Amino acid sequence: MSPHPASFRDPDGFVYTEAGTLYRAVAPTGVAGLELLQSSGLYARLVGEGLLVAHTTLASTDDGGRVLQPERLPFLSYPYEWCFGQLKAAAQATLTIQRTALEHGMTLKDASAYNLAFRGAQPVFFDTLSFAPYQEGEPWAAYRQFCQHFLAPLALMSRCDIRLGGLLRVHLDGIPLDLASALLPATTRLVPGLAMHLHLHAKAQQGGGGEPGKTRTATVSKNGLLGLLDSLESTVAALRWEPQGTVWADYYAATNYTDTALLAKERLVGELLDAVTPAPALVWDLGANTGRFSRLASVRGAFTVAWDFDPAAVEQGWREVVERKETSLLPLTLDLMNPSPRCGWAGVERDSLQDRGPAEVVLALALVHHLALANNVPLPRLAAFLAQVGKHVIVEFVPKSDSQAQRLLAHRPDIFPHYTQAGFEAALEPHFTRLRREAVPGTERTLYLLQARPA
């Protein structure tokens, strides 16, 4: 058995796959913590509240370890792909888990954002071996990690610029506190929670003192730990970001579709989804905006990832998922001109976008003209990429005469002689079998249902 490239940091065990099935190997050193997790009632409570993935214990190993089969989540996303609301929800879930753990005589020994994923609106913790017995007087070992992975990026996104969440892609171990402190406005030093957990925390680290108020011999009572959690919870809760009306967040309000044409497009996309057999389990919607068309797939039972590059659109989509309490739609942030790469240790610790595919169906609606006309992506390269990430693709072609395409060309010369419907179909031919082609009533646009040819 070979550990997953991302599962090497914990000596108590690792995750691996065999024949497509996910397993967790628990070393003998991790068995006591695992047994306490179950016997204390913590495991049952967290699983029951949807905060922890369930697992089945399959066997004991010859050396006294265990083999578990954890629930497999439908899609693994990364913190640098989450919108503000998702990162905040994950932070609050982590603090709730730590508080609940203390009630059951345990503690989280780490607080990495990479230990969580999402079932739609629900953040869920999946690192079973992150729980350790709580020892009276011990400070929370994961405090600094929580501040770097959650509090620092949330503060920067809320108080500086939402795009600073992208620093998480550069700093995979969390945003350094001295960097966050330097970037935050001076006024945040007057906010008690930010002053203590970021600014003073950063200063203590720079001075070699570690955590604020903590030395190597210092002890922290359980009440002190609960007070720390209270402070972190109130600090996180007070951080807010309101998505303003960006061009793309208000896309459907400003689109050139009539209501009749929009409904016709929805009907056609639904028909094309229904034509895919077997019914897809995983759908990616590239350029999903707020997720209106993504929901056509999720209501049909597919776990649907709604990717978009605009933070405001993704945030609005996320809030709608939360309001509806949806479990099969996941909005995420992605710039297709610079998609999530392989990164981390040895360049393979975190999977790229392509590594996590192909999806059974990819939706690429009102997307091609943005990539081709605004970003100069040649149609053959675009077709090859779509064939790489989707077994089936539902794609929309928008001609230059469409007002949205004209908008993209308004301030630049038209250097795209091959951007025609015939040119688009020629680019698709080497990579796809065309199953359907449908004109969108009331528009000049065309929808295609394609099946990727075997590689």
Residue pairs with C-beta under 8 A, 6 or more apart in sequence:
1 16
1 18
1 23
1 25
2 16
3 14
3 15
3 16
3 25
4 14
4 15
4 16
4 17
5 344
5 345
5 346
5 348
5 349
6 15
6 114
6 344
6 349
6 350
7 14
7 15
7 16
8 14
8 345
10 30
10 127
10 129
10 130
11 27
11 29
12 26
12 27
12 29
12 30
12 33
12 129
13 24
13 25
13 26
13 27
13 30
13 65
13 129
14 24
14 25
15 22
15 23
15 24
15 25
15 70
16 22
16 23
16 24
16 25
17 23
21 69
22 69
22 70
22 72
23 58
23 67
23 68
23 69
23 70
24 55
24 67
24 68
24 69
24 70
24 128
24 129
25 61
25 65
25 66
25 67
25 68
26 34
26 65
26 66
26 67
26 68
26 129
27 63
27 65
28 63
28 64
28 65
30 65
30 66
30 129
31 64
31 65
31 66
32 133
33 106
33 129
33 131
33 132
33 133
34 66
34 128
34 129
36 105
36 106
36 131
36 133
37 43
37 106
37 128
37 131
38 44
40 104
40 105
40 106
41 104
42 100
42 101
42 104
42 106
42 131
43 52
45 100
45 104
46 52
46 97
46 100
46 125
47 53
47 54
50 119
50 122
50 124
51 93
51 96
51 97
51 100
51 123
51 124
51 125
52 97
52 124
52 125
52 126
52 128
53 70
53 71
53 73
53 124
53 125
53 126
53 128
54 70
54 71
55 68
55 69
55 70
55 71
55 128
56 68
56 69
57 66
57 67
57 68
58 67
58 68
58 69
59 66
59 67
60 66
60 67
61 67
68 128
70 126
70 128
73 117
73 119
73 124
73 126
74 119
74 281
74 282
74 303
74 328
75 117
75 282
75 303
75 305
75 330
75 356
76 117
76 351
76 356
77 117
77 118
77 305
77 330
77 332
78 114
78 340
78 350
79 87
79 90
79 113
79 114
79 149
79 153
79 168
80 165
80 166
80 168
80 169
80 333
80 340
81 332
81 333
81 334
81 340
82 90
82 165
82 332
82 333
83 311
83 314
83 315
83 318
83 331
83 332
83 333
84 154
84 157
84 158
84 162
84 165
84 241
84 311
84 315
85 315
85 318
85 319
85 322
86 118
86 123
86 318
86 331
87 113
87 150
87 153
87 154
87 157
87 165
88 154
88 236
88 239
89 121
89 123
89 322
90 113
90 116
90 118
90 123
90 150
91 113
91 146
91 150
91 151
91 154
91 236
92 233
92 236
92 237
93 116
93 123
93 124
93 125
94 108
94 111
94 113
94 115
94 116
94 125
94 146
94 150
95 146
95 229
95 232
95 233
95 236
97 108
97 125
98 107
98 108
98 111
98 140
98 142
98 229
99 226
99 229
101 107
101 108
101 131
101 134
102 134
102 222
102 225
102 226
105 133
105 134
106 131
106 132
106 133
106 134
107 131
107 132
107 133
107 134
107 138
107 140
107 141
108 130
108 131
108 132
108 140
108 142
109 130
109 131
109 132
109 141
109 142
110 127
110 130
110 141
110 142
110 145
111 142
111 143
111 145
111 146
111 149
111 150
112 127
112 145
112 149
112 174
113 149
113 150
113 168
113 174
114 149
115 125
115 126
115 127
115 130
116 123
116 124
116 125
116 126
117 123
117 124
117 126
118 124
118 330
119 327
120 321
120 325
120 326
120 327
120 328
120 329
120 330
121 318
121 321
121 322
121 324
121 325
121 326
121 327
122 327
134 222
136 221
136 222
137 219
137 220
137 221
138 219
138 220
139 211
139 214
139 218
139 219
139 220
139 225
140 220
140 225
140 228
143 211
143 228
144 177
144 201
144 205
144 210
144 211
145 174
146 232
147 174
147 177
147 197
147 198
147 201
148 171
148 173
148 174
148 175
148 176
148 177
149 168
149 174
150 236
151 197
151 198
151 232
151 235
151 236
152 174
152 175
152 176
152 177
152 179
152 180
152 198
153 164
153 165
153 167
153 168
153 174
153 175
153 180
154 236
154 239
155 180
155 184
155 188
155 194
155 198
155 239
156 164
156 165
156 167
156 175
156 180
156 183
156 184
157 164
157 165
157 241
158 239
158 240
158 241
159 184
159 185
159 188
159 194
159 239
160 183
160 184
160 185
162 241
162 311
162 312
163 311
164 183
165 311
165 333
167 175
167 179
168 174
168 175
169 340
169 343
171 179
172 343
172 344
172 349
172 350
176 202
177 198
177 201
177 202
177 205
178 202
178 205
178 206
180 198
180 202
181 198
181 199
181 202
181 203
184 194
184 198
184 199
188 194
188 195
188 198
188 199
189 195
189 199
191 235
191 238
192 231
193 231
193 232
193 234
193 235
193 238
194 235
196 212
196 231
197 231
197 232
197 235
200 212
201 211
201 212
204 210
204 211
204 212
209 215
210 216
214 220
220 228
241 315
243 249
243 311
243 312
243 313
243 315
243 316
244 312
245 312
246 310
246 312
246 313
247 254
248 289
248 308
248 309
248 310
248 312
248 313
249 289
249 290
249 310
249 312
249 313
249 316
251 289
251 290
251 313
252 262
252 289
252 290
252 292
255 262
255 404
256 402
256 403
256 404
256 443
257 265
257 442
257 443
258 442
260 441
260 442
261 440
261 441
261 442
261 443
264 440
264 441
264 442
265 293
265 365
265 440
265 443
265 445
265 447
266 292
266 293
266 296
268 438
268 440
268 447
269 293
269 296
269 363
269 365
269 394
269 447
270 296
270 300
271 438
272 394
272 436
272 438
272 447
272 449
273 280
273 283
273 296
273 297
273 300
273 302
273 361
273 394
274 300
275 435
275 436
275 449
276 360
276 361
276 392
276 449
279 300
279 301
279 302
280 297
280 302
280 359
280 360
280 361
280 392
281 301
281 302
281 303
281 360
282 302
282 303
282 304
282 305
282 359
282 360
282 361
283 294
283 297
283 298
283 302
283 303
283 304
283 305
283 359
283 360
283 361
283 362
283 363
284 304
284 305
284 307
284 357
284 359
284 361
284 362
284 363
284 389
284 390
285 291
285 293
285 294
285 297
285 304
285 305
285 306
285 307
285 362
285 363
285 365
286 307
286 334
286 336
286 362
286 363
286 364
286 367
286 389
287 307
287 308
287 309
287 336
287 364
287 365
287 366
287 367
287 370
288 294
288 306
288 307
288 308
288 313
288 317
288 331
288 363
289 308
289 310
289 313
289 317
290 308
290 313
290 316
290 317
290 320
290 331
291 306
291 317
291 320
291 321
291 329
291 331
293 363
293 365
294 304
294 305
294 306
294 317
294 329
294 331
294 363
295 304
295 329
297 304
297 361
297 363
298 304
298 326
298 328
298 329
301 328
302 328
302 360
302 361
303 328
303 329
303 330
304 328
304 329
304 330
305 330
305 332
305 359
306 314
306 317
306 329
306 330
306 331
306 332
307 332
307 333
307 334
307 336
308 314
308 317
308 331
308 332
308 333
308 334
309 333
309 334
309 335
309 336
311 333
314 331
314 332
314 333
317 331
318 331
321 329
321 330
321 331
334 340
334 353
336 367
336 371
337 371
337 375
337 377
339 352
339 353
339 354
340 350
340 351
340 352
340 353
341 352
342 348
342 350
342 351
342 352
342 355
343 349
343 350
344 350
353 389
354 388
354 389
357 388
357 389
357 390
358 388
358 389
358 390
358 391
358 452
359 389
359 390
359 391
360 390
360 391
360 392
361 390
361 391
361 392
361 393
361 394
362 386
362 389
362 390
362 392
362 393
362 394
363 393
363 394
363 395
364 386
364 393
364 394
364 395
364 396
365 394
365 395
365 396
365 447
366 396
366 398
366 404
367 395
367 396
368 379
368 382
368 395
368 396
368 397
368 398
368 424
369 398
369 402
369 404
369 405
369 408
369 419
370 408
371 377
371 382
372 378
372 379
372 382
372 416
372 419
373 400
373 405
373 408
373 409
373 416
373 419
374 408
376 415
378 418
378 427
379 418
379 419
379 423
379 424
379 426
379 427
380 427
380 430
382 427
383 427
383 428
383 430
383 431
383 432
384 431
386 393
386 395
386 431
386 432
386 450
387 393
387 431
387 432
387 452
387 453
390 452
391 451
391 452
392 449
392 450
392 451
392 452
393 432
393 448
393 449
393 450
393 452
394 447
394 448
394 449
394 450
395 447
395 448
395 450
396 440
396 445
396 446
396 447
396 448
397 421
397 424
397 445
397 446
397 448
398 404
398 405
398 444
398 445
399 405
399 420
399 421
399 444
399 445
400 406
400 409
400 414
400 416
400 419
400 420
401 444
402 443
402 444
402 445
421 446
425 434
428 434
428 448
428 450
430 453
431 452
431 453
432 450
432 451
432 452
432 453
433 450
433 451
433 453
434 448
434 449
434 450
435 449
435 450
435 451
436 447
436 448
436 449
437 446
437 447
437 448
437 449
438 446
438 447
438 448
439 445
439 446
439 447
440 446
440 447
